[in-house]
Amino acid sequence: MLPQEIIRRKRDGQQLSEAEIQEFIAGVTAGEITEGQVAAFCMATLLKGMDMAERVALTSAMARSGTVMDWKDLNLPGPILDKHSTGGVGDKVSLMLAPIVAALGGFVPMLSGRGLGHTGGTLDKMDSIPGYVSQPDTALFRKTVQETGCAIIGATPDLAPADRIIYAIRDVTATVESLDLITASILSKKLAAGLDGLVMDVKFGTGAFMQKDEDAEALAKSIVGVANGAGLPTVGLLTDMNQVLGRTAGNAVEVREAIQYLRGEQVDPRLHEVTASLTGELLILGKLATDIRDARQKIATVLENGKAAEKFAQMVAALGGPADLIDNPDKYLAAAPVVRDFRPQTPGRVSAVNTRAIGIGIVEMGGGRAKPSDTVNHAVGLSNIAAVGEEVGPGARPLATIHAKDEDSWQKMAETLKRAVMISDRRAAQEDIIRLRVAA
């Protein structure tokens, strides 16, 4: 069928067949369909929507538009598992989850992305480790997964290339918000990775792309429905991003916090709850635990005996990083020239946080990219961030420790924190960080 006929059918609100969707995506990948036609298809999809069968067909077609990884020839003695987050400020869960799962017999080929907008990127965090090859060739990627159980890397260009083409056009045609296209974009790369199970961390709140929990719930249900419909067992959790996750936000500072977590030092309770909940779901999907209680016990065991930290160290060394990073993080991770606490002048308790504003502030410090060609300063960011409900100010703990490239940058971040964090004399109600579990 002519591509314009497929576009017309969707424009008119008709259901597209699997064959029509496959034909259109094949044309996108081959360069036979113009950017204008892709843009028109995306806008028609945004306005008219797709049903579940169409979403499954679209996601599957995009996944098969390039290389689909197959791990069977390695005869791995455990399931292939992964986790994906919709993005948040201070979200370093992947750095702990992958080695924990590996320590418990799973294999985690984690394909991660760079920072997007106000949210940090796992790949940028890993790039703050000197020598670490975050985009290895396929042979090294497979070898690392086989030998250490996990590898956190960037997606290779041959995985779901149709998504890369379509996303670039969505970004400039006001069609990023399409639930159908978001679902296909996220899952196409995961289906191409050859997984046996996936857990989705769908965030809501001031620091999330989906700020309303009902929007996040709709996305979680779409992703879980499509993934399971395409043959990938998946569970989704809605997690709160109304404050920074953990005590750090940046790149090197987040790697330090992840290492402290794996070593059992300064474990933030909210960060642990998200990490353990997502990891637990993944262990159950992979039949590495019988239920969530069993999973939690196993997670605690490999954290306490150091096996999870050992897996992280092995992964870093296998991908070119320092073999002793776990033991000597400050020897290798970049430190900012200006590191100083910030306290508000008026004492009180943290009652609300504009997390997005903090994320944007870190980008403005150089910890992210204002445009794709920008170089990231891995040293800048925040540590020792006060959580909602904690008392801050003179005579109390700081609101945060600012890691800046110079004094002017430190002052700008201090002003951002003044505007972004609400301080009051009343104790804020504590919300559950895990809002909802979504399963097939």
C-alpha positions in Angstrom: 0.0 0.0 0.0 1.2 3.5 -0.7 2.5 5.2 2.5 0.1 8.1 2.0 -2.8 5.6 2.1 -1.6 4.2 5.4 -1.3 7.8 6.8 -4.8 8.6 5.5 -6.3 5.6 7.2 -4.8 6.5 10.5 -5.8 10.2 10.0 -9.4 9.0 9.6 -9.2 7.0 12.8 -9.1 3.6 11.2 -7.3 0.6 12.7 -4.1 -0.2 10.8 -3.3 -3.9 10.2 -0.1 -5.5 11.3 1.0 -5.8 7.7 0.4 -2.1 7.0 2.4 -1.1 10.1 5.2 -3.5 9.1 5.3 -2.1 5.6 5.4 1.5 6.8 8.3 0.9 9.3 10.2 -1.1 6.7 9.9 1.9 4.4 11.1 4.3 7.2 14.2 2.1 7.8 15.0 1.8 4.1 14.7 5.5 3.5 11.8 5.0 1.1 9.4 7.1 3.2 10.1 10.9 3.5 10.5 12.9 6.7 7.2 14.6 5.8 5.4 11.3 5.6 6.9 10.2 8.9 5.8 13.5 10.5 2.3 13.1 9.1 2.0 9.5 10.4 3.2 10.6 13.9 0.7 13.5 14.0 -2.1 11.2 12.8 -1.2 8.7 15.5 -1.0 11.5 18.2 -4.5 12.8 17.3 -6.3 9.5 16.6 -4.4 7.1 18.8 -3.8 3.3 18.4 -5.4 0.3 20.1 -3.4 -2.3 21.8 -3.0 -4.5 18.7 -1.6 -1.6 16.7 0.8 -0.6 19.5 2.1 -4.2 19.7 2.5 -4.3 15.9 4.2 -0.9 15.8 6.6 -1.8 18.7 7.5 -5.2 17.2 8.1 -3.8 13.7 10.4 -1.1 15.1 12.3 -3.7 17.2 12.8 -5.8 14.1 14.0 -2.8 12.0 17.6 -3.7 12.9 19.7 -6.2 14.8 17.8 -8.3 17.4 20.2 -9.7 19.9 20.3 -13.4 20.6 22.0 -14.8 23.7 21.3 -18.5 23.2 24.7 -19.3 21.7 26.4 -18.2 25.0 24.4 -20.8 27.0 24.1 -18.4 29.9 23.0 -20.2 33.1 20.4 -17.6 34.0 17.7 -15.3 32.6 18.4 -12.1 30.5 16.8 -9.2 32.5 16.7 -5.4 32.3 15.2 -2.3 33.8 14.2 0.9 32.2 13.3 4.3 33.8 11.3 7.1 32.2 13.9 9.5 33.7 14.3 11.5 36.9 16.7 13.7 38.9 19.2 11.7 40.9 18.0 8.4 39.5 21.1 6.2 39.8 19.1 2.9 40.4 20.6 1.2 37.4 24.1 1.3 38.8 23.0 -0.8 41.8 20.3 -2.9 40.2 22.4 -4.4 37.5 25.2 -5.8 39.8 22.7 -7.0 42.4 20.8 -9.0 39.7 24.1 -10.3 38.4 25.2 -11.4 41.9 22.0 -13.4 42.1 22.4 -15.3 38.9 20.8 -13.0 36.3 22.4 -11.4 33.2 21.8 -7.8 32.6 22.7 -6.3 29.1 21.5 -2.8 30.1 21.2 -0.4 27.2 21.1 3.1 28.6 20.8 6.7 27.3 22.3 10.1 27.9 20.6 12.9 29.8 17.4 14.2 28.3 16.1 17.6 29.2 16.2 18.1 33.0 16.9 14.4 33.8 20.3 12.8 34.2 21.4 10.0 31.9 22.9 6.7 33.1 25.4 6.8 30.2 26.7 10.2 31.4 27.2 8.8 34.9 29.2 5.8 33.6 31.2 8.2 31.4 32.4 9.9 34.6 34.5 6.8 35.3 37.9 7.2 33.7 38.6 4.7 31.0 35.1 3.1 31.0 34.0 2.3 27.5 30.3 3.1 27.5 29.8 2.2 23.9 31.8 -1.0 23.2 31.5 -3.1 20.1 29.1 -6.0 20.2 31.8 -8.6 21.0 33.1 -6.8 24.1 29.5 -6.1 25.2 28.6 -9.8 25.0 31.8 -10.9 26.6 31.3 -8.6 29.5 27.7 -9.8 30.1 28.8 -13.4 29.9 31.8 -13.0 32.2 30.5 -10.5 34.8 26.8 -10.8 34.5 26.1 -7.2 33.6 27.1 -4.4 31.3 25.7 -0.9 31.4 26.3 0.7 27.9 24.8 2.9 25.3 22.5 1.5 22.7 24.3 0.5 19.5 23.1 2.2 16.2 22.0 -1.1 14.7 19.4 -1.7 17.4 15.9 -0.5 16.5 17.2 2.1 13.9 13.6 3.0 13.0 13.1 4.4 16.4 16.1 6.8 16.0 14.7 8.1 12.8 11.1 8.5 14.1 12.2 10.0 17.4 14.3 12.7 15.7 11.2 13.8 13.7 8.8 13.6 16.7 11.2 15.9 18.6 10.7 18.7 16.0 7.0 18.1 15.1 5.3 18.4 18.5 4.5 14.7 18.6 6.7 13.6 21.5 3.7 13.3 23.8 2.0 10.5 21.9 1.4 7.6 24.3 1.5 5.1 21.5 4.8 6.5 20.1 6.4 6.8 23.5 5.5 3.1 24.2 6.9 1.9 20.9 10.1 4.0 21.3 10.9 2.7 24.8 10.0 -0.9 24.1 11.4 -1.4 20.6 15.0 -1.2 22.0 14.2 -3.5 24.8 12.6 -6.1 22.5 15.7 -5.9 20.3 17.9 -6.6 23.3 16.7 -10.2 23.5 15.4 -10.0 27.1 13.5 -12.6 29.2 12.1 -10.1 31.6 11.8 -6.3 32.0 10.8 -4.0 34.9 9.7 -0.5 34.1 10.2 2.5 36.5 7.6 5.0 35.4 8.1 8.2 37.3 5.5 10.9 38.2 5.8 14.3 40.0 7.7 17.6 39.6 10.9 16.0 38.3 9.2 13.5 35.9 8.2 13.9 32.3 4.8 12.6 33.3 4.1 15.0 36.2 0.5 13.8 36.8 0.2 10.3 38.3 -2.7 9.5 36.1 -0.6 10.1 33.0 2.2 8.0 34.4 -0.3 5.2 35.2 -1.6 5.3 31.6 1.9 5.1 30.2 2.8 2.2 32.6 -0.3 0.3 31.6 0.5 0.9 27.9 4.1 -0.3 28.2 3.2 -3.4 30.3 0.4 -4.3 28.0 2.4 -3.9 24.8 5.5 -5.6 26.2 3.6 -8.7 27.4 1.6 -8.7 24.1 4.9 -8.8 22.2 6.2 -11.7 24.3 8.3 -9.9 26.8 7.2 -10.5 30.5 7.1 -7.0 32.1 6.0 -5.4 35.3 5.8 -1.6 35.9 6.1 0.4 39.1 5.0 4.1 39.5 7.6 5.9 41.6 7.6 9.4 43.1 9.8 12.0 41.6 8.5 14.9 43.7 12.0 15.2 45.2 15.5 14.1 44.1 16.0 10.4 44.4 18.8 9.7 46.9 21.2 12.3 48.2 23.0 13.3 45.0 22.3 14.7 41.6 24.9 15.0 38.9 27.3 12.5 37.4 30.4 11.7 39.4 28.5 12.5 42.7 25.9 9.9 41.8 28.5 7.2 41.0 29.9 7.9 44.5 26.5 7.4 46.1 26.0 4.2 44.1 29.3 2.9 45.3 28.5 3.9 48.9 25.2 2.0 48.6 26.8 -1.1 47.3 29.4 -0.9 50.1 26.6 -0.5 52.7 27.6 3.1 53.5 25.1 6.0 53.8 22.1 4.2 52.3 19.3 6.6 51.6 16.0 4.9 52.6 14.0 6.2 49.6 16.7 5.2 47.1 16.9 1.8 48.7 13.1 1.3 48.5 13.0 2.1 44.8 16.1 -0.1 44.1 14.9 -3.1 46.1 11.4 -2.9 44.7 12.5 -2.8 41.1 15.2 -5.4 41.6 12.7 -7.6 43.5 10.2 -7.6 40.6 13.0 -8.4 38.2 14.2 -11.4 40.3 10.6 -12.8 40.4 10.2 -12.3 36.6 13.4 -14.2 36.0 12.4 -17.0 38.5 15.4 -16.1 40.7 13.1 -15.5 43.6 9.7 -17.0 44.6 8.1 -13.8 45.9 8.9 -10.3 47.0 9.9 -11.4 50.5 12.3 -14.0 49.1 13.7 -11.4 46.7 14.3 -8.8 49.4 16.1 -11.3 51.5 18.4 -12.3 48.6 19.0 -8.6 47.8 20.0 -7.9 51.4 22.4 -10.9 51.4 24.4 -9.9 48.3 24.6 -6.3 49.6 25.8 -7.4 53.0 28.4 -10.0 51.8 29.8 -7.7 49.1 29.0 -9.8 46.1 26.9 -7.0 44.4 29.8 -4.5 44.9 32.2 -7.1 43.5 30.0 -7.5 40.3 30.0 -3.7 39.8 33.8 -3.7 40.1 34.2 -6.5 37.7 31.9 -4.8 35.1 33.9 -1.5 35.4 37.2 -3.3 34.9 35.9 -5.4 32.0 34.9 -2.2 30.2 38.2 -0.4 30.7 37.6 1.4 34.0 39.9 1.2 37.1 39.9 -2.2 38.8 39.9 -0.6 42.3 37.1 2.0 41.7 34.9 0.5 44.4 37.7 0.8 47.0 39.1 4.2 45.9 36.3 6.2 44.2 37.8 9.6 45.1 41.1 8.6 43.4 39.3 8.4 40.0 36.1 10.4 40.1 36.4 14.1 39.2 36.0 16.6 42.0 34.7 20.1 41.4 36.9 23.1 42.3 34.2 24.7 44.5 32.5 22.4 47.0 30.5 24.1 49.7 27.3 23.6 51.8 24.3 25.8 51.2 21.9 26.6 54.0 18.8 28.7 53.8 18.9 31.8 56.2 15.6 30.9 57.8 15.4 27.6 59.6 12.6 25.2 58.8 11.6 21.9 57.3 11.7 21.0 53.6 8.0 20.8 52.7 8.0 20.7 48.8 10.5 20.5 46.0 10.4 21.6 42.3 12.6 18.8 41.2 12.6 19.8 37.6 14.1 23.2 38.5 16.9 21.5 40.3 17.6 19.2 37.3 17.6 22.3 35.0 20.0 24.0 37.4 22.4 21.1 37.2 22.3 21.3 33.4 23.0 25.0 33.6 26.0 24.2 35.8 27.4 22.0 33.0 26.2 18.7 34.4 24.0 18.1 31.3 23.5 19.3 27.8 21.7 22.4 26.6 22.3 21.1 23.0 23.5 17.8 21.8 27.1 19.0 21.0 27.7 20.2 24.6 30.4 18.6 26.7 29.3 17.4 30.1 31.2 18.5 33.2 31.0 15.2 35.2 32.3 16.8 38.5 29.4 19.3 39.1 26.2 18.6 40.9 24.7 18.3 44.4 25.4 16.0 47.3 24.0 15.7 50.8 20.6 16.8 49.6 18.0 17.3 52.3 14.9 15.1 51.9 11.3 16.3 52.4 10.6 16.6 56.1 14.1 17.2 57.2 15.1 20.4 59.1 17.5 22.7 57.4 19.1 26.1 58.0 21.4 27.8 60.6 22.2 25.3 63.3 20.7 22.4 61.3 21.8 20.4 58.3 22.5 22.1 54.9 19.9 22.0 52.1 22.6 20.6 49.9 26.3 20.6 49.2 27.0 22.3 45.9 29.8 21.1 43.6 30.5 23.9 41.1 33.1 24.8 38.5 33.5 28.3 39.9 32.1 30.7 42.5 29.6 32.3 40.0 28.2 28.8 39.2 27.9 28.0 42.9 25.9 31.2 43.5 23.6 30.5 40.6 22.8 27.0 42.0 22.2 28.5 45.4 19.7 30.8 44.0 18.0 27.9 42.1 17.7 26.0 45.4 16.2 29.0 47.1 13.5 29.1 44.5 13.0 25.3 44.0 12.7 24.2 47.6 9.9 25.3 49.9 10.8 25.6 53.6 8.1 25.8 56.3 7.7 25.3 60.0 5.4 22.3 59.6 6.3 18.7 59.0 5.2 17.6 55.5 3.2 14.4 55.1 5.3 11.5 53.8 4.0 9.9 50.7 4.8 6.3 49.6 7.6 6.4 47.0 6.0 3.4 45.2 2.6 4.5 44.2 1.3 1.6 42.1 2.3 -1.8 40.6 1.1 -2.6 37.1 1.2 -6.1 35.8 -0.3 -8.0 32.9 
